[in-house]
């Protein structure tokens, strides 16, 4: 049985593990021992290590035939040191032959409502987007140098029953007027886990995929749909200038960028059939 290592053992990893245990011996890198038992119950073998501490990663050298790299960059600096440390350790041992990395659609920056495919140029405006571009470039260069099939999943906003902006709606935080609003993209957490597994099994060499659903929604419409589904008041609509002053800089960095992601390559090459192709499909299930 082949061995797979998962880094970043959060919600998406936990959803992916049951899809993997039939095919792989699953190892999960964790820095907090408190997470070991829940991962064992899912069928994974915890390995203690910290991507922020290169010396703590010796146990994963040569451990896996494949890697699912779900760990986000550290929140400071201009280099994704976690990815750098991971690739350094992987290079010191034998294997892996496949790697799938979860990145962000934020690498494109603001595309002014344009339709975007995987060949579109990156132009990140936020630090989180710039760090993901750094990680992507490191992974692709490392993959070419080591003959590894590495796939990049560019992921938009993730939602699930427990990942909806209910507190934001209850607080009365505003969204933009429809004519000024930005397009946003989404993917259900369960679909993202399945896309990651599909990339692992069917991804073409050093290929980028958009892991997004079929919806083309403006952000305010997304919040309206969530509010209506939970019988909450809709968010107040304000001008773009008013919203910018009313929300945090982090939230504004999301609201200010507008793009519409194509998922054609994902469907054709990874053979993914989305469980929740639209937000309405999720709410009506």
Secondary structure, DSSP 4 states (H G I P E B T S, - for coil): -EEEEEES-SHHHHHHHHHHTTTEEEEEEES-GGGHHHHHHHT-EEEE--TT-GGGGGGGTT--SEEEE-PPPPSSSSS-HHHHHHHHHHHHSS--SEEEEEEEGGGG---TT-EE-TTSPP---SHHHHHHHHHHHHHHHHHHHHT-EEEEEEE-EEE-TTSS-HHHHHHT--EE-GGGPPEE-EEEHHHHHHHHHHHHHHPPTT-EEEE--S--EEHHHHHHHHHHHTT-PPPPEE-HHHHHHHS-HHHHHHHT---EE--HHHHHHH----S-SSHHHHHT-
